[in-house]
Amino acid sequence: MRMKDSLNIAIAGATGYIGLELINILSKHPNIKILYLCATKSIGKSINKIDSRLKKKTLPKISNIKNIKWEKINLIFTALPNGEAQKIAKIIPKNVKLIDLSADFRLNNSNEYKKWYGINHKCKNLIKKSIYSIAEFNKEKLQKYKIISCPGCYPTSVQLPLIPLIQKKMINTKNIIIDSKSGFSGAGKNIKKKFKFKNLFNSVSAYGVGKHRHMSEIDQELSRASKSKVNVVFTPHLIPMFRGILTTIYLDLTKKNSPKKIYNFLKKYHKSNYFVKVEKYNKPIGTGDVLNTNFCKISVCENRSINKIIIISVIDNLLKGGSGQAVQNMNIAYKLKETSGLV
């Protein structure tokens, strides 16, 4: 694709948190023309009235996905409940690419998908034709795939520091402990239906303990990097803020490695990855460092035991953990400037 060309796109799930972030990013993207905004509710309404950031934008009115004229678009983003992107993948023409932000194509095994999500996969044959993509790890592969599956927000914060270390065999994969805290936007607009915690918006709440769905893709991708089975200990928490994720990872080092070696390696590894910043050694970081950006910031910290380290990773769950990563994947897939629309 030449830089002067425009991509015609559709967004399904346009009125959700992720959908609105996609519209906000893509409405400023120099190579994008938004032709369809689709949802099941608010049909016929203007998206400008739903999100004040879009007030001055000229955008199509919300319509049903059935109204899409597929020959007019190059790409559809799906920010829909699990199970819905599969239905769309079955009907789109061969020349239309799909970038999905649900879990529908994250797991390589349809039985695992049924186990973790409780849904029978409706197009098992397309799983092998899709790619699970954290953008930083797939820059040479994305052009080849019709379906791009974007990782969950927690797995993004985990994999960006851990995948390189596992591939280099610098950490013990038998004892990986992950503690993550997320703003409540990660649970979607129906958060009160999903969680019955007392004082939900004024407390920290652990949930999905030992069984959170994102464990399946974390285990899958870390096992792929390790070339052996990896099962992590992972506990997520909701905290009383709207957006952002802070993940703290506790690791045992393999022999001849030290916290400083880990730091130097990650610093060098991510040097060419614009959206990943390895902070100064032992630097405390927080979600405020990345809010409303597509950046992941990583801090490598010493532990009092010399053979252990603590890694802190922070992202905005709606951007690097969602819509921003999807746009980054799109930019790479179409050989556009990787940062277009994101900075």
N, C-alpha and C positions, 0 to 999 in steps of 0.2 A: 504493500500500500504506500502510495506517495503522500508526503506530508500535506500537500494541498488538498487531498481528497477528504471527503467527509464520510463518516460511518453513520448510517441510519439505524437507530436503535429503538427498542421497546423495553419498558420496565414493568414487570409484573409484580404486584405487591407494592405499589407506588406509595400507599398511604401509611405504611408501617415506619418504624424508626429507621431501619436500614434503607427502605425505599426512598424516604425523604432525603437521607444523606446522599444517596446515589444521584437523585435529581439535582441537588445542590452542587455536587461536584461536576456532573456532566453538563449542566447548563452553562458552566464556565469553561468547558473543554474546547480547545480550538478546532478539534477534528470531529466533533460529535454533533449530530442533529437528532433531537428526540422527537420521534414521530408518534409514539403511543405511550400513554401512562395508564396502566391497567390495575383494576382492583375489583373486589366483589361488592363493595359498598361505595357510597358517594358517587355513583355513576352520573355523569353529566355535569358534575361540579368542577369548579376551577381549583387546581392544586395551590394556586396563589393564596387562597383563603384558609388553607390548612397549615401552611408554614410561612411565617412572615418573612423569612429569608428570600422567598421566591416572589415576593409582591410585584417587583418590577420586571419579572421575566415573562417572555412570551412563550407559553407552553401549551401543549394540547390539553383538552379537558379529559377528565378521567373516563375511561371506557371499559367495556368488558373485553377480556382477552379474545373472545370469539370474533370480535370486530377487526382483528389485525389482518391486514393484507400482507401475507408473508413475503410476497415477491418484492415488497417495498423496503424490507429491512435486511440488514446484514447480521444483526446480533440482538439477542434478547437476554436481559438480566432477570433472574427469578429470585425474588426475596419473599418466598411463600412458605407456608407451613410444610413440614416434612410430608412427602408423598405427592405433592402437587407438581414439582418439576419433572417427575418421571412421566406424568401424563403429557406434558408439553414436549418433552424430548421425543416422544413417540410420533408426534404430528408435524414437527417443524421440517421444512425442506432441507435437503443436503447442504445447501449453500449458506444456511443460517447457523451461526455459532450460538451456543448457550453457555452463559456464565451463571452458575447456580450458587446461592448463598445459604441453602439449606443443607441438610445432611444426606440428601438423596444419592449422591455419587461419591461420598467421602470414604465409604468402606468398600474394600475390594471383594468381600464375600457377602452375597445376598442373605445367607443364613445369619451372619453376624448382624446385618442390618435389621432383620426380623427380631433377633434376640434383644437388641438394644432399643429399637424404636417401635416394636410391636406392629409393624406393617409389612405385608408381603410386597417385595419389590416387583414393580409392574413392567420393568424392561431390563431384565438381567443381562441381556445381550449387549446393552449399551455401556455397562459398567467398565468393560475392558477397553472401550473406545473413549473413555473419559480419562482425565488426569486430575489428580489431587494436587493442588498447587499453592504452596507458599512461594510467592513470586521470586524471592531471592535464590531459591534452589532449583528453579526450572526455566531459566532464561533462554536456554537453547532448545527447549522441547515444546513450548506452548503453541507454536505455529502449526504443529502437526495434529492438534486435537479439535474436534467439533464441540466437545463438552468439557468445560473447565469447572472443576469443583473447588470452591473456596473453603479453606479450613474454618473450624469454629474459632471463637475468640480466645478461649483458654488455650487450646492447642497451639495457636499462633504464638502466644507469649511463652510457651514452653519450648517449642521446637527451634525457634530462632537461636537461643543460646545452646540447646542441647544437641541438636543434630550434628553440628561440626565436631563437638567433643566426643560423641559416640563413634562417629566415623573414624576419628583419629585414635580411638581406644584410650582416651585420657581419663575416663571416669569408670567407676564400677557400676554396671547396669543392673546389678542385683539389689541395689538399695537406693532407689531414687524416690525422694519424698517431696511432694509438691503441694504447697499451700497457696491458694489463689483467692483474691478478693475482687469482687466486681460491683460496679454501680448497677442499679436496678433496671436500667434500660436494656441490659442483656437478656432479661426475661420477657421482653416485649410489652405491648400495651395492656395485656391481660394479666399483669403480675398479681393482682389481688385474687384472681381466680386460681392461679397456680400455687400461691403461697398463703398459708393461713397463720403465719407467725404473728404473735401479739406485737403491737407497736412496730410493724414492719418497717416503716420509714424513719424510725428513731433508734434502731438497734442493729447490731451485727448478727447475722444468722447463718449458721452452717446448714448446708442442704446437699442432697444427693451424695451423702457420705458413703464412700466405698462402692458407689454404683452410678455415678454421674455418667451420662451418655458420652461425654467427650473423652472419657477414659478409653473408649474403644478405638478412637482414631489416634490418640496419643500413643497407646500401646502398639498399634499397627505401624505407625511411622517410625517410632523409635526402634522397633524390631526390624524394620526394613533397613534402617541405618546400621544397626548392630549386626545384621545377618544372623541373629539368634533371638529367641523369645525374650521380650522385655515386658514386665508387668509393673507399673508404677503404683505408688501410694499417692492418691490425689484427693484433696478435700477443697471444694469451693465454698465461698461465703458471699452472701449479699451484704453490702454495706450501704448506709444511708446517704448515697450521692447518686446522681443521675447516670454518669458515664465514667469509663476508665476501669482498667484492670491492673492490679499489682500482684505479680506472682513471685513467690519466694521458693527457691529450689535448694534442697539440702543434698549434698553429694559426697561420696567417698572417692578419693583419687586413686588411680592405679599407681603402681610403683614408678619411681623416678619423676613423678609429676608433683608440682607444687602450685599453690594458688597464683603465684606470680607467673608461672608458665602458662596456666590456663588463661589468665588475663592477656598476656602477650599474644597467645595464639588467637583468641577471639578478636582481639583488636586488629590483627593482621588479616584474619579471615574475612571480616566484615568491612574492611577498608574500602572496597569498591561497591558496597551496598549502600546506596544513598540514604535509604530510610531506616537503616539500623546503625545506632550510635552506641559504641562501647564507652562508657564514662570512665573517669579517672578511677584508679584502683582504690577500693574500699569506700567509694563515695555513696552516701545515702541518696536514694532517688525516690520519687513519688509520682503518682498519676498526673499531678499538676504540671509535670515537665513535658507531657505529651498530649494533653487534652486538645481536641479539635485539630489534630495533626495526624499524618499517616506514619509517624515515626514509632519505632520500638527502641527504647533505651535500656541498656543492660549494664548492671554493675556487678563486678566480681569482688567478693569480700572474703577476708580471712575468717577462719573459725579458730577457737583456741586450741583445737586438736589439729595438728599440722597436716594430717592426711584427709581432712575434710574441708569443704568450701561451701559458701552460701552464694548463690547467684540470684540477683533480683532483676526482674524484667517488667517493664511497664509499657502499656499500649492504651490507646483509646479503642474500646471494644466496638464502637460503631464505625471506626475508620480503618486502622490497621487490622483490627479484628473483624472487619466486615466490608463495608462499601469501598473504603479506600484500597484495600487489598484487591478487591474485585476489579477496580479501575486500573490498578497497577498491572494485574494479570492481562487485562485487555490491551493496555498500551504495549506490553511486550509481545503479545500474540499478534498484533497488527503492525509491529515494528515502528511504533510511534515513540516519541520521547517518553521514557519511563515515568518522568515526574509530571507529565502533562495533566492539568486539572487538579493536581494534588499539592502544589506549592504556590 
